[in-house]
Amino acid sequence: MVQKDSIQKVTKLDEIIITGKIKKDPVFSSTSNQYAKKVVQPKNVADLFNNINGFSVIKRGNYAIDPSFRAFQYEQLNIQYDGGTKAMHACPNRMDPITTHIIPEEVSRIEVIKGPYTVRYGATFGGIINLVTQKPNYEDYGFHGKVSAGFESNGNAMVNLAELQYINEKFDIVTNVGYRDFGNYKDGFGTTIPSSFKSSDYGIKLGYNFTKNQRLKIDWRQSFGRDVLHAALPMDTGYDNSSILSLDYKIDNIGDVVKSISAKGYHSYVDHLMTNTNRPSFMMMEASSGVEATTIGGKMEMNWQPYKELNMFSGIDLMNIARDGGRTRIVKVMNGNPLPMPMTFNDKVWQDSYITDLGFFTEAKYNITPKTILTAGVRYDNVTSDIQDPEADFAARYNLEKRTEHTFSGTVSMKKAISEKLTFEAAYGRGVRTANMIERFINHFTVGQDPYEYLGNPDLKAEVNNQFEIGIKGFEELKNGFNSFQFETSIYYSFFENYIVGIVDPTITRKFNPMMQPTNVKVFQNLDNAYKTGFEAMAQVNFLDFYNFKTEFSYVYTENKDLGEALPLTPPFTTKFTVGFEKDSLWANAQYNLVSKQDNISESFGEIETSGYQTLDLRFGGKPLKNVTLGLAVLNVFDKGYNSHLNFSFTNQANFGRTPITEPGRNFSAFLQYKF
């Protein structure tokens, strides 16, 4: 029985950043929530970004995949779950990025703020990605659930998920469990790429409504990765276990001035083991590395309204990242000669380090006119970092002591409704990012796309992104069989201060395998003369009631003037054409992807020029029965052999040279879901 009156009064937690309301949403924000209709079975959450304009993915295999947006990646992007929960990776080679610790099917929408245009969700350098997980279905009380299964032909991949939820007026509970088993895929040249993995996940969400305006939610999830092969990394994952606990509370409709108060706390732990057991180097040296990462954080925010036209958000947030762990090496061959007795060495990976960020922020939205909104925000971050168990050589190189940094960021933007169908946006954001733990504390480990050892620098200055952007989006009703036309475009420019890159230091030589090339080491340093500029554009025509044609473009140009080259991991110009048919119970689309060659590269990062390529994807879905969803897809229809420019290169693999890993060839996908 539907309880509409009670449902409408349920307090909404601040898990959703983008509400669909012009007066509340940040500028240059967008959402994507077409998972079910895309049919494709993603390997992890990062694969969900493939069809969002402006996004690319950085690939090291089928498991360790990171999203990239406008050539921002890693900690340059503020990636979080449900408005603030984070889980940071334990592996220095990013075998376990944040996107591996959640079930892709659990993501109901992806929210993107395309630059440092808000200060409310933690320190933000290049943009915010909020992965919103599914909420209880408040449309009906009682028990509900779903089961789903998916299959991909390329790699004989299997995906399974079961979910059960119970809702009443006072409390709700959602539980889910999933299992994924992906084999090695074949690329378009018929070559088998070592990329298999298994993972199992489960999660429990509990919600309790104290009153009509007070709600508490507890979220617990665990993920277990097993037998993960990384084609473009020197080792494989034996296991990757993560646990995430978060609590959210909100009291709403408090008074005339103070509108609401919300609070969030979370704790995540990642336990990761990597080995080279199945690699060519195992015959000369056995390596095993057990590392762990703990992330603890929280946020408290007050929404207050001094007067009708001014809506303000003030608060405090905290994030602490702590990592530790080491590597054990059993050396069997030294300088080309077998040792009569293997030698054992223990290397400190993270050297028991931590970074704590305590932030204070205020953001205000002011209605200049009924159709014009001005937003301004300021933020201060107090960042402390320390290394508590340094290696002797690292301690000898640097004057190690606890460090405190003070950073300031801010934004100002305007959104104007020129008419009911046309909106103009303009923004400036100053985003600040202090160096991450790899850049500060890594000690002679290979963590880049190239074979260099990298050395951290605990004295790095914070990166600053000064980003400007203007854009316009609109909608127009049409006639004569054409229903409507919609478009969206924006252009941006960023110039950087203290940009962090790894630069070869000819005075420092390799610590491990000293006879191996290259013999020198890269040290993380700050550069000042770097910038990027680019644009995204989208246009869509809806016609004959159920048909649509959409085209999307994205382009970014980067330059590091100090080194006379591009910034690392700059994606090429990308164009997508999509023609589709969509009804409530039936949908289909064909997407043609055109990716240009990329010759604007970073040679110092180990990049090489990448040829352009074109692929075609076909997707079909429908609801043959009321509660049943069926999907079919053919990806890379023409079995094209190619590699993405952002792919890392094969590393420590038998029968593979150091060339970028190739993408899957033709792939048939099937998906079935039943809801009850």
C-alpha positions in Angstrom: 0.0 0.0 0.0 1.4 3.4 -1.0 1.8 5.8 1.9 2.2 9.1 -0.1 1.8 11.5 2.8 4.5 9.9 4.9 6.8 9.3 1.9 6.7 13.0 0.9 7.9 14.1 4.4 10.9 11.7 4.6 14.1 13.8 5.2 16.5 13.6 2.3 20.1 13.1 3.2 22.8 15.1 1.4 23.9 12.2 -0.7 22.7 13.9 -3.9 24.6 17.0 -5.0 22.6 17.7 -8.2 18.9 18.0 -7.6 17.7 19.0 -11.1 16.7 22.5 -9.8 18.4 25.5 -11.4 18.5 27.5 -8.1 20.2 24.7 -6.1 22.5 22.9 -8.5 26.2 23.9 -8.9 27.2 25.4 -12.2 28.6 23.1 -14.9 27.2 20.0 -13.3 25.7 17.0 -15.0 24.3 13.5 -14.2 24.4 10.1 -15.9 21.9 7.4 -14.8 21.4 5.2 -17.8 23.0 2.1 -16.5 20.1 -0.3 -17.1 19.5 1.0 -20.6 23.2 0.8 -21.6 22.9 -3.0 -21.0 26.8 -3.3 -20.9 28.1 -5.2 -17.9 30.9 -3.0 -16.6 33.9 -4.5 -14.9 34.0 -1.9 -12.2 32.6 1.6 -11.6 35.2 3.3 -13.7 33.8 1.6 -16.9 30.5 3.5 -16.2 32.3 6.7 -17.3 33.0 5.5 -20.8 29.8 7.1 -22.2 29.9 10.4 -20.3 31.2 13.3 -22.4 34.6 14.5 -21.5 35.6 11.3 -19.6 38.2 8.7 -20.5 39.6 5.8 -18.5 43.2 5.0 -17.5 43.6 1.3 -17.9 46.2 -1.1 -16.5 44.1 -4.3 -17.1 40.4 -5.1 -16.5 40.4 -4.3 -12.8 42.7 -1.4 -12.1 40.8 1.3 -14.0 40.7 5.0 -13.1 38.4 7.6 -14.6 40.0 10.7 -16.2 38.2 13.9 -16.9 39.6 16.7 -19.0 43.1 15.2 -18.4 42.6 15.4 -14.6 43.1 12.1 -12.9 43.8 10.4 -9.5 43.7 12.8 -6.6 43.2 15.7 -9.0 39.6 14.5 -9.1 37.5 14.4 -5.9 35.9 11.0 -6.2 33.4 10.0 -3.5 30.3 7.9 -2.7 27.0 9.4 -1.6 28.1 12.9 -1.0 31.4 12.4 0.9 32.4 8.8 1.7 35.9 7.9 0.5 38.1 4.8 0.3 41.7 5.4 -0.8 43.8 2.8 -2.5 46.5 0.9 -0.6 48.7 -0.1 -3.6 51.3 2.4 -4.9 50.6 1.2 -8.4 46.8 1.9 -8.0 45.8 -1.8 -8.4 42.9 -0.9 -6.2 41.5 2.6 -6.9 38.4 3.8 -5.2 36.2 2.6 -8.1 37.0 -1.1 -7.3 35.3 -1.0 -3.9 31.7 -0.8 -4.9 29.3 -2.9 -7.0 28.7 -1.2 -10.4 25.1 -2.3 -10.4 24.6 -0.5 -7.1 25.4 2.9 -8.7 22.1 4.6 -9.6 23.6 7.8 -11.0 26.9 9.6 -11.4 27.1 13.3 -10.6 29.8 15.4 -12.0 30.8 19.0 -11.2 33.2 19.9 -14.0 35.7 22.1 -12.1 36.5 23.5 -8.6 33.2 25.3 -8.6 32.0 24.4 -5.1 33.8 24.2 -1.7 31.3 22.1 0.1 32.6 18.6 -0.7 36.2 18.6 0.4 39.3 20.1 -1.2 38.7 20.0 -5.0 41.3 20.6 -7.7 39.9 19.5 -11.1 36.3 18.5 -10.4 34.0 16.3 -8.3 32.6 12.9 -9.1 29.8 11.7 -6.8 28.8 8.1 -7.1 25.2 7.9 -5.8 24.2 4.4 -4.7 20.6 3.2 -5.0 18.1 4.3 -2.3 15.1 2.4 -0.9 12.0 2.6 -3.1 9.8 4.9 -1.0 6.9 4.4 -3.4 5.8 1.3 -1.7 6.2 -0.1 1.8 7.0 -3.8 2.4 9.5 -6.2 0.8 11.0 -5.6 -2.6 14.1 -6.9 -4.4 15.8 -7.8 -7.6 18.1 -10.4 -9.0 20.2 -10.0 -12.1 22.7 -11.9 -14.2 25.0 -10.8 -17.0 27.3 -12.5 -19.5 30.0 -11.2 -21.8 31.4 -13.5 -24.5 34.9 -12.0 -24.7 36.5 -13.5 -21.6 33.5 -15.6 -20.7 32.6 -13.1 -18.0 29.8 -13.7 -15.5 28.1 -11.1 -13.3 25.4 -11.8 -10.6 23.6 -9.6 -8.2 20.8 -10.1 -5.6 19.1 -7.3 -3.6 16.4 -7.3 -1.0 14.9 -4.3 0.7 12.2 -3.7 3.3 10.6 -0.3 4.0 8.1 1.0 6.4 7.3 4.5 7.8 9.9 4.3 10.6 12.8 2.4 9.1 14.2 0.7 6.0 16.9 -1.8 5.2 18.6 -2.7 1.9 20.9 -5.7 1.5 22.8 -6.8 -1.6 25.3 -9.4 -2.7 27.2 -9.7 -5.9 29.8 -11.9 -7.6 31.9 -11.2 -10.8 34.2 -13.6 -12.7 36.0 -12.2 -15.7 38.5 -14.2 -17.8 41.3 -13.0 -20.0 39.9 -11.1 -23.0 41.0 -11.2 -26.6 41.8 -7.9 -28.4 40.9 -7.1 -32.0 44.1 -8.7 -33.3 43.1 -12.1 -31.6 45.7 -11.8 -28.9 44.8 -12.9 -25.4 45.4 -10.2 -22.8 46.1 -11.4 -19.2 43.3 -9.6 -17.4 41.2 -12.0 -15.5 39.8 -11.4 -12.0 37.2 -12.5 -9.5 35.4 -10.3 -7.0 32.6 -10.7 -4.5 30.8 -7.9 -2.7 28.0 -7.4 -0.2 26.4 -4.4 1.4 23.8 -3.5 4.1 22.0 -0.1 4.4 19.9 0.8 7.4 17.8 3.9 7.6 15.8 5.2 10.6 13.4 8.1 10.8 13.4 9.5 14.3 10.8 12.1 13.3 9.4 13.4 10.1 12.4 15.8 9.8 15.2 13.6 11.3 16.9 10.7 9.7 19.9 8.4 10.3 21.4 6.1 7.8 24.1 3.4 8.4 25.9 1.9 5.4 28.3 -1.1 5.5 29.9 -2.7 2.5 32.7 -5.1 1.9 34.5 -6.1 -1.3 36.9 -9.0 -2.0 39.0 -9.1 -5.1 40.9 -12.3 -5.9 43.4 -13.6 -8.5 43.6 -10.3 -10.3 45.9 -10.1 -13.3 47.3 -6.7 -14.2 48.6 -6.6 -17.8 50.3 -3.3 -17.4 51.7 -3.5 -13.9 54.8 -5.4 -12.6 52.9 -7.6 -10.2 49.4 -9.2 -9.8 46.9 -9.0 -7.0 46.6 -12.0 -4.7 43.8 -10.5 -2.7 42.2 -7.0 -2.3 39.9 -6.7 0.7 38.0 -3.5 1.5 35.5 -2.5 4.2 33.6 0.7 4.3 31.4 2.0 7.1 29.5 5.3 6.9 26.9 7.1 9.0 24.7 10.0 7.8 22.4 12.1 9.9 20.2 15.1 9.0 17.7 17.3 10.8 15.6 19.4 8.4 13.1 22.3 8.7 14.6 23.5 12.0 13.6 27.2 11.8 13.4 30.4 9.8 17.1 31.1 9.7 18.8 27.7 10.4 17.2 25.4 7.9 19.0 22.1 8.4 22.1 20.5 9.9 23.7 17.4 8.5 26.6 15.2 9.7 28.6 12.4 8.1 31.2 10.1 9.3 33.0 7.2 7.6 35.8 4.7 8.0 37.3 2.6 5.2 40.1 0.0 5.3 41.9 -1.7 2.4 44.1 -4.7 2.8 46.0 -5.6 -0.4 48.6 -8.2 -1.4 50.5 -8.3 -4.6 53.0 -10.8 -5.9 55.0 -11.6 -9.0 54.5 -15.4 -8.8 53.2 -15.7 -12.4 55.7 -13.2 -13.9 59.0 -13.8 -15.8 60.9 -12.0 -13.0 59.9 -14.7 -10.5 62.8 -16.9 -11.7 65.3 -14.3 -10.6 63.5 -12.7 -7.7 60.4 -13.5 -5.7 58.5 -10.4 -4.6 55.5 -10.1 -2.3 54.1 -6.9 -1.0 51.3 -6.6 1.6 50.0 -3.0 2.1 47.1 -1.4 3.8 45.3 1.9 3.8 42.9 3.4 6.3 40.7 6.4 5.5 38.8 8.1 8.2 36.7 11.2 7.7 33.6 13.2 8.3 31.7 16.3 7.7 29.2 18.6 9.5 27.3 21.3 7.6 24.6 23.9 8.4 22.3 25.3 5.8 21.1 28.8 6.9 19.2 31.5 5.3 19.7 35.0 6.7 17.1 36.4 4.4 15.0 35.1 1.5 17.4 35.7 -1.4 20.5 34.4 0.4 21.0 30.7 1.0 24.2 29.7 2.8 26.1 26.5 3.6 28.8 26.5 6.3 30.7 23.6 7.7 33.8 21.6 8.6 35.2 18.4 7.1 38.0 16.1 7.9 39.9 13.3 6.0 42.8 11.3 7.4 44.7 8.8 5.1 47.2 6.4 6.7 49.1 3.8 4.9 51.7 1.2 5.8 53.2 -2.1 4.6 56.3 -3.5 3.0 57.7 -5.7 0.3 59.7 -8.9 0.8 62.2 -9.8 -2.0 63.9 -13.1 -2.3 66.8 -12.6 -4.7 67.9 -15.7 -6.6 70.1 -14.1 -9.3 72.4 -11.1 -8.8 74.3 -9.4 -11.6 73.4 -12.3 -13.9 74.8 -15.0 -11.6 72.6 -17.5 -9.6 73.2 -17.2 -5.9 74.0 -20.4 -4.0 71.8 -19.2 -1.2 68.9 -16.8 -2.1 69.0 -13.5 -0.2 66.0 -11.9 1.5 65.4 -8.2 1.7 62.5 -6.2 3.3 61.6 -2.8 1.7 59.3 -0.3 3.3 56.6 0.8 0.8 54.7 3.5 2.6 57.0 4.0 5.6 54.0 4.3 7.9 52.8 7.7 6.6 49.7 9.7 7.0 48.0 12.9 5.7 45.3 14.7 7.5 43.1 17.4 5.9 40.9 19.6 8.2 38.8 22.0 6.1 36.5 24.9 6.9 34.1 26.3 4.2 31.3 28.7 3.6 29.3 28.9 0.3 26.5 31.3 -0.5 23.9 31.4 -3.2 22.3 34.8 -3.8 19.3 35.4 -6.1 20.3 38.7 -7.8 17.1 38.5 -9.8 14.5 35.7 -10.1 16.5 34.4 -13.1 20.0 35.1 -12.0 21.9 33.3 -9.3 25.4 34.3 -8.0 27.3 31.7 -6.0 30.5 32.4 -4.1 32.5 30.2 -1.7 35.7 30.2 0.3 37.6 27.3 1.9 40.6 26.9 4.2 42.4 23.6 4.6 44.9 22.7 7.3 46.9 19.8 6.0 49.4 17.9 8.2 51.6 15.1 7.0 54.2 12.9 8.6 56.4 9.8 7.9 56.8 7.7 11.0 59.0 4.8 9.9 61.3 6.1 7.1 63.9 4.0 5.3 67.4 5.1 6.2 68.2 6.4 2.7 65.0 8.4 2.6 65.7 9.9 6.0 69.2 10.8 5.0 68.0 12.7 1.9 65.3 14.8 3.5 65.0 16.8 6.7 61.9 14.8 7.8 59.6 16.3 10.3 55.8 16.7 10.8 54.7 19.3 8.2 51.6 21.6 8.3 50.3 23.4 5.2 47.7 26.1 5.0 45.8 26.3 1.7 43.0 28.6 0.5 40.6 27.9 -2.3 37.4 29.6 -3.6 35.0 30.0 -6.4 32.6 32.5 -7.8 30.0 31.7 -10.5 26.8 33.0 -12.1 23.9 31.1 -13.6 21.3 33.1 -15.6 18.1 31.8 -17.2 18.0 33.9 -20.4 14.6 32.3 -21.0 12.7 29.3 -19.9 14.6 27.3 -22.5 18.1 28.9 -22.4 20.6 29.0 -19.6 24.0 30.8 -19.5 26.7 29.8 -17.0 30.1 31.4 -16.1 32.5 30.4 -13.4 35.9 30.8 -11.9 37.4 28.4 -9.4 40.7 28.2 -7.5 41.2 24.6 -6.7 44.1 23.5 -4.5 45.5 20.0 -4.0 48.4 19.2 -1.7 50.7 16.4 -2.8 49.5 12.9 -2.4 51.3 10.2 -0.5 53.1 8.7 -3.5 54.4 12.2 -4.5 55.6 12.8 -1.0 56.9 9.5 0.4 57.4 6.9 -2.3 61.0 5.6 -2.1 62.5 4.1 -5.3 59.4 2.3 -6.6 58.1 2.0 -10.2 54.8 3.8 -10.0 54.5 5.5 -13.4 53.8 4.5 -17.0 57.5 4.2 -17.6 60.2 1.9 -16.1 61.8 4.6 -13.9 62.0 4.3 -10.2 60.2 7.3 -8.6 61.3 9.2 -5.5 58.9 11.2 -3.4 59.5 14.7 -2.2 58.0 15.7 1.2 58.7 19.4 0.6 56.4 19.7 -2.5 54.1 22.8 -2.6 50.4 22.4 -3.2 49.1 22.4 -6.8 46.8 25.2 -7.7 44.3 25.1 -10.6 42.9 28.5 -11.7 40.0 27.5 -13.9 37.7 29.7 -16.0 34.6 28.4 -17.8 31.6 29.7 -19.8 28.8 27.7 -21.2 25.3 27.7 -22.5 22.6 25.0 -22.7 19.1 25.1 -24.2 16.0 23.3 -25.3 13.6 24.1 -28.2 10.4 22.5 -29.2 10.1 21.6 -33.0 7.4 20.8 -35.5 6.8 18.6 -38.6 7.8 15.3 -37.0 10.7 16.7 -35.0 9.8 16.9 -31.3 12.6 18.8 -29.8 16.2 20.0 -30.0 18.5 20.3 -27.1 22.1 21.3 -26.8 24.9 22.0 -24.3 28.4 23.4 -24.7 31.1 24.9 -22.6 34.7 26.1 -23.0 37.3 26.2 -20.2 40.8 27.4 -19.5 43.1 26.4 -16.6 46.5 27.7 -15.7 48.4 25.9 -12.9 50.8 26.9 -10.2 53.2 24.4 -8.6 52.1 21.6 -11.0 53.6 18.3 -9.7 55.4 16.0 -12.1 58.2 13.4 -11.9 61.4 14.7 -13.5 64.6 12.7 -14.1 67.4 13.6 -11.6 70.8 12.6 -13.1 72.5 12.7 -9.7 70.4 9.8 -8.3 70.7 6.2 -9.4 68.4 3.2 -9.1 68.2 1.5 -5.7 66.8 -1.8 -6.9 68.2 -3.7 -9.9 71.0 -1.1 -10.4 72.0 -2.7 -13.7 68.6 -2.2 -15.3 67.9 0.7 -17.6 67.1 3.5 -17.0 69.7 3.9 -14.3 68.5 7.3 -13.1 65.5 8.1 -11.0 62.6 10.5 -11.3 61.9 12.8 -8.4 58.6 14.6 -8.0 59.0 18.4 -8.4 56.9 21.5 -8.8 56.6 23.4 -12.1 54.8 26.7 -12.8 54.4 27.0 -16.6 51.6 24.6 -17.4 48.0 25.1 -18.6 45.1 23.3 -20.3 42.2 24.4 -22.4 39.3 22.6 -24.1 35.6 22.2 -24.7 32.7 19.8 -24.6 29.6 20.0 -26.8 26.4 18.0 -27.2 23.4 18.3 -29.5 20.4 16.1 -29.7 17.3 16.0 -31.9 14.3 14.0 -30.8 11.9 13.1 -33.6 8.9 10.9 -34.5 8.1 10.7 -30.8 10.4 7.8 -29.9 13.6 8.4 -31.9 16.7 10.5 -31.2 20.0 11.4 -32.7 22.8 12.8 -30.5 26.3 13.9 -31.2 29.0 14.7 -28.6 32.5 16.2 -28.9 35.2 16.6 -26.3 38.7 18.1 -26.7 41.4 19.1 -24.3 44.8 20.6 -25.1 47.6 20.7 -22.5 51.1 22.1 -22.4 53.9 21.9 -20.0 56.0 24.9 -21.0 58.9 24.0 -18.7 59.5 20.7 -20.5 58.1 21.7 -23.9 55.5 19.0 -24.1 52.0 18.0 -23.2 50.9 17.2 -19.6 50.8 13.4 -19.0 47.6 11.4 -19.8 46.0 14.0 -22.2 43.2 12.2 -24.1 42.7 12.8 -27.8 39.8 14.6 -29.5 36.7 12.3 -29.2 33.5 12.4 -31.2 30.4 10.2 -30.6 27.3 9.8 -32.8 24.3 8.0 -31.4 21.0 7.1 -33.0 18.4 5.6 -30.7 14.8 4.5 -30.2 13.3 4.7 -26.8 9.9 3.7 -25.3 9.1 2.7 -21.8 9.3 -1.0 -22.6 11.7 -1.1 -25.5 14.9 0.8 -26.4 17.8 0.4 -28.8 20.7 2.5 -29.9 23.8 2.4 -32.1 26.9 4.5 -31.0 29.7 5.3 -33.4 32.9 6.3 -31.6 35.6 8.3 -33.5 38.8 8.9 -31.6 41.5 11.0 -33.2 45.2 10.2 -33.1 47.2 11.8 -30.2 50.5 13.3 -31.1 50.5 15.9 -28.3 52.3 13.7 -25.8 54.5 13.7 -22.8 57.7 12.0 -23.7 59.1 12.4 -20.3 56.2 10.4 -18.9 57.0 7.6 -21.3 54.1 8.3 -23.7 54.1 7.4 -27.4 51.9 8.7 -30.2 48.6 6.8 -30.5 46.8 6.2 -33.8 43.1 7.1 -34.1 40.4 4.5 -34.3 36.7 4.1 -34.9 34.3 1.6 -33.2 30.6 0.8 -33.3 28.5 -0.4 -30.4 25.0 -1.7 -30.7 22.6 -2.0 -27.7 19.1 -3.3 -27.4 16.9 -3.7 -24.3 13.3 -4.2 -23.3 10.8 -5.4 -20.7 9.1 -8.5 -22.1 7.2 -8.8 -18.8 6.2 -6.2 -16.2 9.1 -6.9 -13.8 11.7 -8.3 -16.2 14.4 -6.4 -18.0 16.3 -8.0 -20.9 19.3 -6.5 -22.6 21.6 -7.5 -25.5 24.7 -5.7 -26.9 27.5 -6.1 -29.3 30.5 -3.9 -28.5 33.3 -3.2 -31.1 31.1 -4.7 -33.8 33.9 -4.7 -36.4 36.4 -6.4 -34.1 38.8 -3.4 -34.3 42.3 -3.8 -32.9 43.4 -0.7 -31.1 44.6 0.8 -27.8 43.4 3.9 -26.0 46.0 6.7 -25.5 45.6 6.5 -21.7 46.4 2.8 -21.5 49.5 1.8 -19.6 52.1 -0.5 -21.3 52.6 -4.2 -20.8 55.0 -4.7 -17.9 56.9 -7.8 -16.8 54.8 -10.0 -19.1 56.0 -13.0 -21.1 55.7 -12.6 -24.9 54.7 -8.9 -24.7 57.0 -5.9 -25.3 56.6 -2.6 -23.5 53.7 -1.3 -25.7 50.3 0.0 -24.6 47.8 -2.7 -23.7 45.1 -3.2 -26.3 41.4 -3.1 -25.9 38.9 -5.9 -26.2 37.8 -7.0 -29.6 34.2 -7.9 -30.5 32.2 -8.6 -27.4 28.6 -9.9 -27.1 26.8 -9.0 -23.9 23.5 -10.3 -22.3 21.7 -9.0 -19.3 18.6 -10.2 -17.4 17.0 -8.6 -14.4 13.9 -9.5 -12.4 12.3 -7.1 -9.8 9.7 -8.0 -7.3 
